[in-house]
Amino acid sequence: MAITKDKEYQKMQQSFLLTDKTEQKSLRIFNYRYNGYLADYLDRYAYDAVFGKTSISSYLNKLQNTVQDEVDAQMAD
């Protein structure tokens, strides 16, 4: 958050993303330790659900199971 005090940063159009309290709260998902597992699954398969290649419920079940398996494997190490 120290960057929010930098005058050059404050001039940047996107600076509101860190200076506005509401926007700060919206960024909290990136504090999630296993966010990479979730992002990887979303990047690979989100359009399957969007374009009807799979049902939403099936997509969400596979998402949950895949990410949970990866988290469990990480915790076992």
MMTF fields as JSON, N, C-alpha, C and O atoms, coordinates in Angstrom:
{
  "mmtfVersion": "1.0.0",
  "mmtfProducer": "UNKNOWN",
  "numBonds": 307,
  "numAtoms": 308,
  "numGroups": 77,
  "numChains": 1,
  "numModels": 1,
  "chainsPerModel": [1],
  "groupsPerChain": [77],
  "chainIdList": ["A"],
  "bondAtomList": [4, 2, 8, 6, 12, 10, 16, 14, 20, 18, 24, 22, 28, 26, 32, 30, 36, 34, 40, 38, 44, 42, 48, 46, 52, 50, 56, 54, 60, 58, 64, 62, 68, 66, 72, 70, 76, 74, 80, 78, 84, 82, 88, 86, 92, 90, 96, 94, 100, 98, 104, 102, 108, 106, 112, 110, 116, 114, 120, 118, 124, 122, 128, 126, 132, 130, 136, 134, 140, 138, 144, 142, 148, 146, 152, 150, 156, 154, 160, 158, 164, 162, 168, 166, 172, 170, 176, 174, 180, 178, 184, 182, 188, 186, 192, 190, 196, 194, 200, 198, 204, 202, 208, 206, 212, 210, 216, 214, 220, 218, 224, 222, 228, 226, 232, 230, 236, 234, 240, 238, 244, 242, 248, 246, 252, 250, 256, 254, 260, 258, 264, 262, 268, 266, 272, 270, 276, 274, 280, 278, 284, 282, 288, 286, 292, 290, 296, 294, 300, 298, 304, 302],
  "bondOrderList": [1, 1, 1, 1, 1, 1, 1, 1, 1, 1, 1, 1, 1, 1, 1, 1, 1, 1, 1, 1, 1, 1, 1, 1, 1, 1, 1, 1, 1, 1, 1, 1, 1, 1, 1, 1, 1, 1, 1, 1, 1, 1, 1, 1, 1, 1, 1, 1, 1, 1, 1, 1, 1, 1, 1, 1, 1, 1, 1, 1, 1, 1, 1, 1, 1, 1, 1, 1, 1, 1, 1, 1, 1, 1, 1, 1],
  "groupList": [{"groupName": "MET", "atomNameList": ["N", "CA", "C", "O"], "elementList": ["N", "C", "C", "O"], "formalChargeList": [0, 0, 0, 0], "bondAtomList": [1, 0, 2, 1, 3, 2], "bondOrderList": [1, 1, 2], "singleLetterCode": "M", "chemCompType": "L-PEPTIDE LINKING"}, {"groupName": "ALA", "atomNameList": ["N", "CA", "C", "O"], "elementList": ["N", "C", "C", "O"], "formalChargeList": [0, 0, 0, 0], "bondAtomList": [1, 0, 2, 1, 3, 2], "bondOrderList": [1, 1, 2], "singleLetterCode": "A", "chemCompType": "L-PEPTIDE LINKING"}, {"groupName": "ILE", "atomNameList": ["N", "CA", "C", "O"], "elementList": ["N", "C", "C", "O"], "formalChargeList": [0, 0, 0, 0], "bondAtomList": [1, 0, 2, 1, 3, 2], "bondOrderList": [1, 1, 2], "singleLetterCode": "I", "chemCompType": "L-PEPTIDE LINKING"}, {"groupName": "THR", "atomNameList": ["N", "CA", "C", "O"], "elementList": ["N", "C", "C", "O"], "formalChargeList": [0, 0, 0, 0], "bondAtomList": [1, 0, 2, 1, 3, 2], "bondOrderList": [1, 1, 2], "singleLetterCode": "T", "chemCompType": "L-PEPTIDE LINKING"}, {"groupName": "LYS", "atomNameList": ["N", "CA", "C", "O"], "elementList": ["N", "C", "C", "O"], "formalChargeList": [0, 0, 0, 0], "bondAtomList": [1, 0, 2, 1, 3, 2], "bondOrderList": [1, 1, 2], "singleLetterCode": "K", "chemCompType": "L-PEPTIDE LINKING"}, {"groupName": "ASP", "atomNameList": ["N", "CA", "C", "O"], "elementList": ["N", "C", "C", "O"], "formalChargeList": [0, 0, 0, 0], "bondAtomList": [1, 0, 2, 1, 3, 2], "bondOrderList": [1, 1, 2], "singleLetterCode": "D", "chemCompType": "L-PEPTIDE LINKING"}, {"groupName": "GLU", "atomNameList": ["N", "CA", "C", "O"], "elementList": ["N", "C", "C", "O"], "formalChargeList": [0, 0, 0, 0], "bondAtomList": [1, 0, 2, 1, 3, 2], "bondOrderList": [1, 1, 2], "singleLetterCode": "E", "chemCompType": "L-PEPTIDE LINKING"}, {"groupName": "TYR", "atomNameList": ["N", "CA", "C", "O"], "elementList": ["N", "C", "C", "O"], "formalChargeList": [0, 0, 0, 0], "bondAtomList": [1, 0, 2, 1, 3, 2], "bondOrderList": [1, 1, 2], "singleLetterCode": "Y", "chemCompType": "L-PEPTIDE LINKING"}, {"groupName": "GLN", "atomNameList": ["N", "CA", "C", "O"], "elementList": ["N", "C", "C", "O"], "formalChargeList": [0, 0, 0, 0], "bondAtomList": [1, 0, 2, 1, 3, 2], "bondOrderList": [1, 1, 2], "singleLetterCode": "Q", "chemCompType": "L-PEPTIDE LINKING"}, {"groupName": "SER", "atomNameList": ["N", "CA", "C", "O"], "elementList": ["N", "C", "C", "O"], "formalChargeList": [0, 0, 0, 0], "bondAtomList": [1, 0, 2, 1, 3, 2], "bondOrderList": [1, 1, 2], "singleLetterCode": "S", "chemCompType": "L-PEPTIDE LINKING"}, {"groupName": "PHE", "atomNameList": ["N", "CA", "C", "O"], "elementList": ["N", "C", "C", "O"], "formalChargeList": [0, 0, 0, 0], "bondAtomList": [1, 0, 2, 1, 3, 2], "bondOrderList": [1, 1, 2], "singleLetterCode": "F", "chemCompType": "L-PEPTIDE LINKING"}, {"groupName": "LEU", "atomNameList": ["N", "CA", "C", "O"], "elementList": ["N", "C", "C", "O"], "formalChargeList": [0, 0, 0, 0], "bondAtomList": [1, 0, 2, 1, 3, 2], "bondOrderList": [1, 1, 2], "singleLetterCode": "L", "chemCompType": "L-PEPTIDE LINKING"}, {"groupName": "ARG", "atomNameList": ["N", "CA", "C", "O"], "elementList": ["N", "C", "C", "O"], "formalChargeList": [0, 0, 0, 0], "bondAtomList": [1, 0, 2, 1, 3, 2], "bondOrderList": [1, 1, 2], "singleLetterCode": "R", "chemCompType": "L-PEPTIDE LINKING"}, {"groupName": "ASN", "atomNameList": ["N", "CA", "C", "O"], "elementList": ["N", "C", "C", "O"], "formalChargeList": [0, 0, 0, 0], "bondAtomList": [1, 0, 2, 1, 3, 2], "bondOrderList": [1, 1, 2], "singleLetterCode": "N", "chemCompType": "L-PEPTIDE LINKING"}, {"groupName": "GLY", "atomNameList": ["N", "CA", "C", "O"], "elementList": ["N", "C", "C", "O"], "formalChargeList": [0, 0, 0, 0], "bondAtomList": [1, 0, 2, 1, 3, 2], "bondOrderList": [1, 1, 2], "singleLetterCode": "G", "chemCompType": "PEPTIDE LINKING"}, {"groupName": "VAL", "atomNameList": ["N", "CA", "C", "O"], "elementList": ["N", "C", "C", "O"], "formalChargeList": [0, 0, 0, 0], "bondAtomList": [1, 0, 2, 1, 3, 2], "bondOrderList": [1, 1, 2], "singleLetterCode": "V", "chemCompType": "L-PEPTIDE LINKING"}],
  "groupTypeList": [0, 1, 2, 3, 4, 5, 4, 6, 7, 8, 4, 0, 8, 8, 9, 10, 11, 11, 3, 5, 4, 3, 6, 8, 4, 9, 11, 12, 2, 10, 13, 7, 12, 7, 13, 14, 7, 11, 1, 5, 7, 11, 5, 12, 7, 1, 7, 5, 1, 15, 10, 14, 4, 3, 9, 2, 9, 9, 7, 11, 13, 4, 11, 8, 13, 3, 15, 8, 5, 6, 15, 5, 1, 8, 0, 1, 5],
  "groupIdList": [1, 2, 3, 4, 5, 6, 7, 8, 9, 10, 11, 12, 13, 14, 15, 16, 17, 18, 19, 20, 21, 22, 23, 24, 25, 26, 27, 28, 29, 30, 31, 32, 33, 34, 35, 36, 37, 38, 39, 40, 41, 42, 43, 44, 45, 46, 47, 48, 49, 50, 51, 52, 53, 54, 55, 56, 57, 58, 59, 60, 61, 62, 63, 64, 65, 66, 67, 68, 69, 70, 71, 72, 73, 74, 75, 76, 77],
  "secStructList": [7, 4, 4, 4, 4, 7, 2, 2, 2, 2, 2, 1, 4, 4, 4, 2, 2, 2, 2, 1, 2, 2, 2, 2, 2, 2, 6, 4, 4, 4, 4, 7, 6, 6, 2, 2, 2, 2, 2, 2, 2, 2, 2, 2, 2, 2, 2, 2, 2, 2, 6, 6, 1, 1, 7, 2, 2, 2, 2, 2, 2, 2, 2, 2, 2, 2, 2, 2, 2, 2, 2, 2, 2, 2, 2, 2, 7],
  "xCoordList": [0.815, 0.0, 0.86, 0.351, 2.141, 3.019, 3.003, 3.215, 2.755, 2.742, 1.654, 1.774, 0.614, -0.485, -0.045, -0.73, 1.074, 1.596, 2.531, 2.893, 2.915, 3.811, 3.064, 2.013, 3.589, 2.927, 2.776, 1.765, 3.761, 3.664, 2.53, 1.778, 2.415, 1.332, -0.021, -0.959, -0.129, -1.39, -1.866, -3.065, -0.952, -1.318, -1.862, -2.512, -1.596, -2.021, -3.526, -4.122, -4.126, -5.568, -6.089, -7.174, -5.324, -5.772, -5.497, -5.773, -4.968, -4.602, -5.796, -5.631, -6.997, -8.18, -8.364, -9.028, -7.791, -7.944, -7.325, -7.737, -6.357, -5.742, -6.088, -5.962, -6.515, -6.775, -8.211, -8.479, -9.128, -10.532, -10.776, -10.434, -11.351, -11.556, -12.435, -12.172, -13.47, -14.35, -13.578, -13.731, -12.759, -11.951, -10.923, -10.648, -10.359, -9.399, -10.046, -9.439, -11.272, -11.978, -12.222, -12.196, -12.461, -12.728, -11.492, -11.62, -10.323, -9.085, -8.651, -7.607, -9.392, -8.982, -8.824, -8.08, -9.488, -9.35, -7.897, -7.497, -7.105, -5.727, -4.881, -3.706, -5.466, -4.784, -4.976, -4.324, -5.867, -6.147, -4.933, -4.483, -4.416, -3.16, -3.2, -2.189, -4.332, -4.445, -5.144, -5.698, -5.119, -5.786, -5.299, -6.08, -4.053, -3.51, -4.229, -4.437, -4.611, -5.335, -6.698, -7.128, -7.36, -8.669, -8.549, -9.323, -7.594, -7.405, -7.069, -7.548, -6.258, -5.889, -7.125, -7.298, -7.974, -9.188, -10.112, -10.654, -10.292, -11.147, -10.63, -11.408, -9.33, -8.738, -8.948, -9.17, -8.879, -8.994, -10.431, -10.696, -11.363, -12.674, -13.88, -15.007, -13.689, -14.838, -15.729, -16.953, -15.131, -15.948, -16.765, -17.755, -16.373, -17.199, -18.585, -19.592, -18.63, -19.918, -20.614, -21.831, -19.855, -20.433, -21.107, -22.193, -20.474, -21.012, -21.816, -22.105, -22.175, -23.077, -22.471, -23.21, -21.155, -20.528, -20.681, -20.551, -20.954, -21.22, -22.228, -22.341, -22.945, -23.909, -23.166, -22.034, -23.818, -23.222, -22.948, -21.878, -23.896, -23.703, -22.556, -21.777, -22.443, -21.331, -20.002, -19.021, -19.974, -18.771, -18.334, -17.159, -19.28, -18.948, -18.497, -17.59, -19.121, -18.696, -17.278, -16.468, -16.98, -15.63, -14.62, -13.51, -15.002, -14.137, -13.799, -12.632, -14.829, -14.626, -13.734, -12.791, -14.024, -13.254, -11.81, -10.893, -11.607, -10.255, -9.405, -8.278, -9.947, -9.203, -8.969, -7.883, -9.975, -9.819, -8.734, -7.934, -8.702, -7.654, -6.266, -5.33, -6.131, -4.837, -4.431, -3.26, -5.378, -5.088, -4.681, -3.705, -5.433, -5.108, -3.713, -2.968, -3.363, -2.031, -0.95, 0.099, -1.194, -0.224, -0.046, 1.068, -1.133, -1.072, -0.393, 0.165, -0.437, 0.171, 1.692, 2.393, 2.196, 3.662, 4.346, 5.568],
  "yCoordList": [-1.197, 0.0, 1.264, 2.366, 1.104, 2.268, 3.018, 4.23, 2.306, 2.947, 4.018, 4.936, 3.907, 4.888, 6.281, 7.262, 6.377, 7.679, 8.303, 9.475, 7.522, 7.992, 8.932, 8.568, 10.112, 11.119, 10.651, 10.939, 9.939, 9.428, 8.404, 8.399, 7.545, 6.563, 7.258, 6.864, 8.268, 8.989, 9.621, 9.832, 9.921, 10.499, 9.458, 9.805, 8.2, 7.134, 6.925, 6.982, 6.684, 6.524, 5.39, 5.498, 4.321, 3.163, 3.277, 2.333, 4.391, 4.52, 4.361, 3.984, 4.648, 4.501, 3.066, 2.839, 2.095, 0.699, 0.394, -0.55, 1.174, 0.961, 2.048, 1.825, 3.204, 4.288, 4.294, 4.778, 3.767, 3.723, 2.493, 1.377, 2.684, 1.58, 0.474, -0.707, 0.844, -0.161, -1.002, -2.223, -0.366, -1.09, -1.982, -3.085, -1.523, -2.345, -3.643, -4.711, -3.55, -4.747, -5.732, -6.945, -5.213, -6.1, -6.874, -7.87, -6.46, -7.118, -8.211, -8.828, -8.46, -9.403, -10.837, -11.597, -11.233, -12.615, -12.955, -14.113, -11.97, -12.235, -12.507, -12.855, -12.351, -12.733, -14.22, -14.774, -14.854, -16.263, -17.079, -16.985, -17.86, -18.596, -19.467, -19.603, -20.046, -20.986, -20.38, -21.105, -19.074, -18.394, -18.891, -18.934, -19.259, -19.744, -20.974, -21.113, -21.866, -23.065, -22.688, -23.226, -21.77, -21.311, -20.586, -20.846, -19.69, -18.922, -19.844, -19.637, -20.849, -21.797, -22.518, -22.643, -22.985, -23.685, -22.738, -23.104, -21.538, -20.57, -20.26, -20.204, -20.062, -19.759, -20.894, -20.653, -22.106, -23.267, -23.619, -23.997, -23.496, -24.1, -23.164, -23.612, -21.92, -21.028, -20.943, -20.905, -20.913, -20.783, -22.035, -21.964, -23.169, -24.365, -24.13, -24.512, -23.509, -23.213, -22.047, -22.07, -21.042, -19.865, -20.251, -19.759, -21.12, -21.49, -22.782, -23.343, -23.255, -24.391, -25.749, -26.703, -25.868, -27.171, -28.061, -29.282, -27.444, -28.167, -27.343, -26.133, -27.988, -27.259, -26.468, -26.787, -25.458, -24.642, -25.502, -25.408, -26.327, -27.15, -28.137, -28.353, -28.739, -29.648, -28.898, -29.38, -27.735, -26.907, -26.565, -26.704, -26.117, -25.726, -26.924, -26.799, -28.071, -29.277, -29.678, -30.011, -29.645, -29.986, -28.961, -29.318, -27.697, -26.637, -26.897, -26.878, -27.139, -27.383, -28.59, -28.529, -29.68, -30.906, -30.775, -31.236, -30.153, -29.988, -29.111, -29.469, -27.968, -27.055, -27.684, -27.554, -28.36, -29.014, -30.079, -30.197, -30.852, -31.876, -31.243, -31.765, -30.126, -29.454, -28.856, -28.911, -28.296, -27.759, -28.896, -28.782, -29.985, -31.142, -31.679, -32.025, -31.748, -32.248, -31.31, -31.762, -30.024, -29.026, -29.143, -29.024, -29.372, -29.452, -30.742, -30.796, -31.783, -33.067, -33.014, -33.823, -32.061, -31.947, -31.427, -31.278],
  "zCoordList": [0.0, 0.0, 0.0, -0.203, 0.223, 0.244, -1.083, -1.117, -2.163, -3.481, -3.595, -4.405, -2.804, -2.882, -2.461, -2.753, -1.789, -1.364, -2.407, -2.301, -3.401, -4.453, -5.408, -5.936, -5.626, -6.46, -7.908, -8.548, -8.421, -9.793, -9.898, -10.872, -8.895, -8.892, -8.817, -9.51, -7.998, -7.835, -9.139, -9.319, -10.039, -11.33, -12.309, -13.295, -12.034, -12.943, -12.861, -11.785, -14.02, -14.106, -13.213, -12.642, -13.097, -12.329, -10.828, -10.086, -10.37, -8.957, -8.017, -6.856, -8.517, -7.665, -7.186, -6.175, -7.888, -7.497, -6.135, -5.461, -5.74, -4.431, -3.427, -2.223, -3.88, -2.935, -2.429, -1.33, -3.213, -2.811, -1.923, -2.313, -0.759, 0.197, -0.373, -0.145, -1.108, -1.718, -2.714, -2.75, -3.515, -4.492, -3.806, -4.279, -2.71, -1.961, -1.508, -1.595, -1.028, -0.556, -1.69, -1.48, -2.894, -4.03, -4.461, -5.172, -4.063, -4.464, -3.497, -3.708, -2.482, -1.444, -1.919, -1.299, -2.984, -3.438, -3.726, -3.602, -4.105, -4.43, -3.191, -3.306, -2.018, -0.793, -0.5, 0.386, -1.244, -1.059, -1.48, -2.622, -0.584, -0.803, -2.054, -2.742, -2.351, -3.458, -4.673, -5.501, -4.778, -5.883, -7.238, -8.188, -7.348, -8.615, -9.127, -10.332, -8.232, -8.636, -9.21, -10.231, -8.546, -9.006, -10.344, -11.266, -10.449, -11.683, -12.851, -13.965, -12.601, -13.649, -14.181, -15.393, -13.288, -13.716, -14.475, -15.518, -13.965, -14.649, -16.047, -16.999, -16.174, -17.476, -18.468, -19.654, -17.992, -18.887, -19.264, -20.405, -18.31, -18.524, -18.418, -18.626, -18.111, -17.903, -19.131, -19.008, -20.307, -21.514, -21.808, -22.536, -21.26, -21.431, -20.846, -21.443, -19.694, -19.065, -19.766, -19.953, -20.148, -20.807, -22.123, -22.429, -22.896, -24.204, -24.193, -25.25, -23.014, -22.901, -23.201, -23.444, -23.192, -23.407, -22.187, -22.272, -21.066, -19.824, -19.025, -19.221, -18.144, -17.32, -16.237, -15.875, -15.747, -14.684, -13.458, -12.856, -13.092, -11.89, -12.071, -11.143, -13.252, -13.51, -13.488, -12.922, -14.097, -14.11, -12.691, -12.349, -11.864, -10.495, -9.659, -8.837, -9.862, -9.138, -9.517, -8.652, -10.824, -11.27, -10.769, -10.376, -10.782, -10.265, -8.806, -8.416, -8.003, -6.575, -6.348, -5.559, -7.031, -6.82, -7.281, -6.601, -8.429, -8.959, -8.049, -7.706, -7.662, -6.803, -5.432, -4.866, -4.9, -3.6, -3.651, -2.723, -4.727, -4.878, -4.913, -4.308, -5.614, -5.699, -4.347, -3.97, -3.634, -2.295, -1.36, -0.619, -1.403, -0.545, -0.847, 0.07, -2.116, -2.508, -1.997, -1.538, -2.07, -1.589, -0.072, 0.437, 0.633, 2.092, 2.548, 3.644, 1.71, 2.062, 1.95, 2.558, 1.172, 0.998, 2.224, 2.232]
}
